[in-house]
Amino acid sequence: MWHIERAQNGWVVIEPSEYDEDCDVITVYEDGPGEFGAEEALAHLIRESFCGWVQQKRRGGVKVQVREQGWEADEDDCTCPGCQEATLPSDTL
């Protein structure tokens, strides 16, 4: 069974060895520099650990990226009718 946990300065992945059922493989993803270092390390962990399910050049899949702004900023840029109605003043609805 896989196990992912947060360490003081990064992320630790513990997974069973594919060669020896009595052993585990431990991989550490150290936080990078900057404000989003922990998030970048987690994104790297996910891309490497789940590479079979991650989007590739010619195959769809999960896309993992770190964004500096919250999802509220995405809504501000959205042009779909639902988002536009949510941002209109109540007297215009």
C-alpha positions in Angstrom: 0.0 0.0 0.0 1.2 3.5 -0.9 1.6 6.1 1.8 2.2 9.8 1.4 3.0 12.1 4.3 4.2 15.6 4.9 7.7 15.9 6.5 9.2 19.0 8.0 10.9 20.1 4.7 9.1 18.1 2.0 7.0 15.0 1.2 7.7 11.4 1.8 6.3 8.5 -0.4 6.5 5.0 1.0 5.5 2.3 -1.5 6.0 -1.5 -1.7 9.1 -2.6 -3.6 8.2 -4.3 -6.9 11.2 -6.7 -6.4 10.9 -7.7 -2.7 7.6 -7.9 -1.0 9.3 -7.5 2.4 10.8 -4.2 1.5 9.4 -0.7 0.9 10.8 2.1 -1.3 11.0 5.5 0.3 11.3 8.6 -1.8 11.6 12.1 -0.5 10.5 15.2 -2.4 12.2 18.2 -0.8 10.4 21.5 -0.8 11.8 24.0 -3.3 12.7 27.6 -2.6 10.1 30.3 -2.5 6.6 30.8 -1.2 5.2 27.8 -3.0 8.0 25.4 -2.5 5.9 22.8 -0.7 3.2 23.0 -3.4 5.8 22.5 -6.1 7.3 19.5 -4.3 3.8 17.9 -4.0 3.1 18.5 -7.7 6.4 16.9 -8.6 5.5 13.9 -6.4 2.1 13.5 -8.0 3.5 13.8 -11.6 6.2 11.1 -10.9 4.2 8.8 -8.7 1.2 8.8 -11.0 2.8 9.3 -14.4 0.5 6.7 -16.0 -2.5 9.0 -15.3 -0.9 12.4 -16.0 -1.6 14.3 -19.2 0.9 13.8 -21.9 1.6 15.3 -25.3 -0.8 13.0 -27.2 -2.9 11.5 -24.4 -5.3 13.1 -22.0 -5.0 12.7 -18.3 -4.7 14.5 -15.0 -3.1 18.0 -15.2 -1.1 19.1 -12.1 0.0 22.7 -11.7 0.7 25.1 -9.0 -1.1 28.5 -9.2 -0.1 31.6 -7.3 -3.6 32.9 -7.1 -6.7 31.2 -5.6 -9.6 29.9 -7.8 -11.4 33.1 -7.3 -9.0 34.7 -9.8 -10.1 32.0 -12.4 -13.7 32.9 -11.9 -12.9 36.6 -12.7 -11.6 35.6 -16.1 -14.4 33.1 -16.9 -16.9 34.1 -19.6 -19.4 31.3 -19.1 -23.0 32.5 -18.3 -23.1 31.0 -14.8 -20.0 32.9 -13.7 -21.1 36.1 -15.4 -24.5 36.0 -13.6 -22.7 35.4 -10.3 -20.6 38.6 -10.8 -23.4 40.9 -11.9 -24.9 43.3 -9.3 -28.2 42.0 -8.0 -30.2 44.8 -9.5 -29.3 43.8 -13.0 -30.5 40.2 -12.7 
